Amino acid sequence: MTSAAEERRALAELLLREQLAAERAEAGIRRRPDPRDPVPLSPAQQRIWLVERLNPGTGLHNELVAVRLRGPFDAGRIAPCVAEVVRRHEALRTAFTTVGGEPVQVVTDEVVPDVRVESVTHLPADARESAAHGMVRESATRLFDLSRPPLLRVLVVALADDDHLLAVTAHHVVSDGWSIRIVLNELMAHYRGGPRPADPPVQFADYAVWQREQLESGALAGQLDYWRQRLGGAPPELELPADRERPHVPTHRGGEHTFTVPAATVAALTRLARDANATVFMVLVAAFQALLARYSGQDDIVVGTPTAGRPRTETEGVVGCFINPVALRVSLEGDPAFRELLDRVRTAVLGAFAHQDVPFEQVVEQAQARRQPGLNPLYQVMITLHNTPLDVRAPAGVRAELVPGLGGHAKLDLTLGLVEERGGLTGHLEYSTDLFDHGTAERLAGHFTTLLDGVAADPGRRLGDLPLLTADERAALLAGWTRPITTPEPERCLHEIVAEHARATPDAVAVVDGDRRIGYAELDARAERLAAWLRSLGVRRGTPVVLCLPRGAEQVIAILGVLKAGGAYVPVAADDPAERVRLVLESTGAPLLLTTTALLEGISRTPVPVLAVEATPAEVDAPPAERGDPADLAYVFHTSGSTGRPKGVQIEHRNVVRLVRDLGELYGISAHDTWSMFHYYGFDVSVWEMFGALLHGGRLVLVPQNAVHFPEALHRLLAAEGVTVLSQTPTAFAGLIAADRSSAQRLDRLRLLVLGGERLDFRLLADWYERYPADAPLVANLYGPTETTIWVTHRAMSPADTGSARSFLGGPLPSGRLLVADDRLEPVPTGVPGELIIAGPLVGRGYLDRPEEQRLRFVPDPHVPGRLCYRSGDLVRLTANGDLEFLRRIDDQVKVRGFRIELGEVEVALRAHPDVVDAVAAVHRDDDGSASLVAYVVSTSVPPPGARDLRAFLADRLPGYLVPSRIGHLDRVPATASGKVDRRSLPPIAAERRDHVPPANAIEAVLAEAWSRLLGAERVSVVDNVFELGAHSLLALRLHRMVRDELPGFDAIDIFQHPTVRGLAEHVTSAPATAHLDEARERAARRKWAREDRRGSEEGQR
């Protein structure tokens, strides 16, 4: 480790030489004339003060260092030592208060040190450690009153005569990690005795004044420019997959996991650093960012790292809040080799350290980072490296050892602290327990060490090829994937099973269509007549037949008739554009189209014969039916295609039979069940609804069109028909919940509710479970692509799930095999996002006449020779309990209202408009989680085409679900550095913006004008949240300074609690301490009228 330390020291010396040269050219830090005068807070202190005021009672900023002292130690001598340390350092004697509504720090002369000595020696030996740790945690979490110094407390706990635990807790507003070391070593120095050292040449308050002078003088302008360019447009959040959702109000409770990196690995990393003209710290940052990229799926990673924040040598022995974190932003785009990533990190680290004098709060302002409650701006993860362990110069004969993990707090989502010890590294991974379980932190640390081993072995490998899994982990993850399917092969086709029910229970009702009741025998006979007619027209095994049919019994009869003839049905909608129908006929090569008499006239001319189901002859001379094979094609469903052409997905009889059998056994489905067929017959859930009923001999209730669009009508139908099995997309089910809530009827016959077809926000079920028990009906969340026969996973829901917006998929069906994998189809670790790969007999035949798409999606399984698997394109992760969590689509394909949409298809159609030169489509999510399709166009015409005209243009070319609900205009489509569309930068559609609300009184006018000036905006609506418009803590304090004379009676902190102009004005008006408010109102009114008079004069001169 010597070489790594030397390299790090060399870098520090280089920066120090540059720093000293700059110091010679600038004025030094001066002592204040009167130390008792109030001093403004430093930017770092100001931020801490604001957080404390906004989130009181968390103890978040309590800084703890605990040290085990083994050897002869007299705890009774510690109090005077603490008193001397407090005397030497003004920061520890500082009180924080407000003057004129703004925070200031005031140094007091005399304070009583907070020292406590305890003993646990009376307890049994095996209970002492736990008791002592409990006392330390209590001391570390007890709140400080910032107005009452000292903001330092010391606890000594005796575990034995020669074994003590020393805990030093200080508030971060007056200390930092460096300061705590100063306090510890000075305590030990005073304990040892000897000459009293000279007092520090300056104090922290002197530095705070000097720092403000530097900022106001413009001396840091160049550094500010660096950060503005470096961090502009940085992602606001590192999207690590957590065990829980981020709470609106974080508790900041934390845990810690300790791990080690072997000396051999560190030696190899040291050689790598030397060869790359870097440092070990840079290697570790690069590895950590590579790990975070694998976990988050992002390639623009920002992590924080602390700098001492002591730019001048006279501050080195001073206690205070000097620490200044810097943000290290690195692009991992393009899956670079690790050596290349190290070069990028080296540039970022050197740049950050060379520009570290700018307070972090100003960096956030310059970067215009988005502010969000509970989310640290710019970064939520930090990494630190200490070349040496904590060096406490203990008294003679006493051995000091750091005791980590007793603080119980986590300022950030994750903080990785690394310490060089005995040639290796000791890691301390602090994690927020709001988000992560200990097991998750333990796995992440293990993956980090495995990745470091991979880097040490071959730093030339690309990041995606570096290992995260051990051999045992990999084998465990592959065990379920490679396990053979044991369920029996289907022996009959779909229509054959229905025919068996017709023979066994001929009079049982098969289909309910309004007032019509069709028994199994009648259904089978009518389907057989149609099949004979189709055979006479040339339909054979595998022949596609396009159906264009409305809802009703004829739809079911036609589907069975096509299957009986040996064909495969291909549904299109009656309102599909003629171009869409032409493409389907062309791609399938279907020899005919089957419709109804009512739709014959509406169907445009087609290149194939069009037949009406009602015209089926009673008898026809047809060839005998061929015996079907379960491997025959059953249907072809067309999904959205990225090229603008729909993709035909081919599914066989045996696929559907397996699916229905698997779910039937899992959920106890029988002939006694009554099903609803709610979905459009070209949406694959309809296959599950229809054949789920008919293959079990159950009753299928066809839902009419009006009940599809009106949940109240659907609710009445379900109740009247006694439906027991209902399938819904979450979007449709939300309407049904509202209808159920307002209805006097209950759906008491319902026993199985299947939700699927799109992402389920579990919170949707909260209202449902208020009216229905957890198991009556049983609610199941099902997931699956069309290519793998509707469903491949299932998960039973419970009321306990409704507190989460996340979407869990459960596990595989008996006939399914699932793997969360990387681009090479290698398993990814538990908790790490990856693509869901699907294998087994539910995987369909593939795409019709789309060899390139087939090759990309249906790929050879590298783990099971001879087997094909399907790449879903869905990003998921495997949780520790084996539950799959759906995260998002990997590509641009999304689902809206249950329909799978390729955004590229919408964009292709929009670009076909003569006045559109470019287009981009996206999914907009509302606050309630519902999704809608939106689009943006770039046009050179004046005026540009309107949204209504564009939607009409699309309606002639695309199905209704592919027409965006809103269309906006752009000057250009935003792009990432690599030229890809940057959908995250798309602005909100103009129609969504709220109208401007002007001030209603003089108080609002003063505040609105002040905010307009500070935000650089033409005007500010009085109902807009100013922090969403770009305000931040520094601007809030500036606003307070601007208006405090005119509007007394409020504190700067009130701006954060009332973030709109109207809310703050109402607070000012109602504040009790408003003795001069009437006068202030008059001054404000005079200013308002003067502005209006001046504006009127200016307009009169135009």
Secondary structure as UniProt FT lines:
FT   HELIX           2..24
FT   TURN            35..36
FT   STRAND          39..40
FT   HELIX           43..54
FT   TURN            56..57
FT   TURN            60..61
FT   STRAND          62..70
FT   HELIX           75..77
FT   HELIX           78..88
FT   HELIX           90..93
FT   STRAND          94..99
FT   TURN            100..101
FT   STRAND          102..107
FT   STRAND          114..119
FT   TURN            121..122
FT   HELIX           125..141
FT   TURN            146..147
FT   STRAND          152..160
FT   TURN            161..162
FT   STRAND          163..171
FT   HELIX           172..174
FT   HELIX           177..192
FT   HELIX           204..217
FT   TURN            218..220
FT   HELIX           221..231
FT   TURN            232..233
FT   STRAND          253..261
FT   HELIX           263..275
FT   TURN            276..277
FT   HELIX           280..296
FT   STRAND          300..307
FT   HELIX           313..315
FT   TURN            316..317
FT   STRAND          324..331
FT   TURN            333..334
FT   HELIX           338..354
FT   TURN            355..357
FT   HELIX           360..367
FT   TURN            373..374
FT   STRAND          381..386
FT   TURN            396..397
FT   STRAND          399..402
FT   STRAND          414..421
FT   TURN            422..423
FT   STRAND          424..432
FT   TURN            433..435
FT   HELIX           438..457
FT   TURN            459..460
FT   HELIX           463..465
FT   HELIX           471..482
FT   HELIX           494..504
FT   TURN            506..507
FT   STRAND          509..513
FT   TURN            514..515
FT   STRAND          516..519
FT   HELIX           520..536
FT   TURN            537..538
FT   TURN            541..542
FT   STRAND          544..548
FT   HELIX           553..564
FT   TURN            565..566
FT   STRAND          568..572
FT   TURN            574..575
FT   HELIX           578..588
FT   STRAND          593..595
FT   HELIX           597..600
FT   TURN            601..602
FT   STRAND          610..612
FT   HELIX           613..615
FT   TURN            630..631
FT   STRAND          633..639
FT   TURN            642..643
FT   STRAND          647..652
FT   HELIX           653..667
FT   TURN            671..672
FT   STRAND          674..677
FT   TURN            681..682
FT   HELIX           685..694
FT   TURN            695..697
FT   STRAND          699..702
FT   HELIX           705..709
FT   HELIX           711..721
FT   STRAND          725..728
FT   HELIX           730..742
FT   TURN            748..749
FT   STRAND          752..755
FT   HELIX           762..765
FT   HELIX           766..771
FT   TURN            776..777
FT   STRAND          778..783
FT   HELIX           786..788
FT   STRAND          793..796
FT   HELIX           799..803
FT   STRAND          807..812
FT   TURN            814..815
FT   STRAND          817..821
FT   TURN            823..824
FT   TURN            830..831
FT   STRAND          834..839
FT   TURN            841..842
FT   STRAND          846..847
FT   TURN            848..849
FT   HELIX           851..857
FT   STRAND          858..860
FT   TURN            865..866
FT   STRAND          868..878
FT   TURN            880..881
FT   STRAND          884..889
FT   STRAND          893..896
FT   TURN            897..898
FT   STRAND          899..902
FT   HELIX           903..911
FT   TURN            914..915
FT   STRAND          918..925
FT   TURN            927..928
FT   STRAND          931..938
FT   HELIX           947..955
FT   TURN            956..957
FT   HELIX           960..962
FT   STRAND          966..969
FT   TURN            977..978
FT   HELIX           983..985
FT   HELIX           990..992
FT   HELIX           1002..1015
FT   TURN            1022..1023
FT   TURN            1026..1030
FT   HELIX           1033..1043
FT   TURN            1044..1046
FT   HELIX           1053..1057
FT   HELIX           1061..1070
FT   TURN            1075..1076
FT   HELIX           1077..1100
//
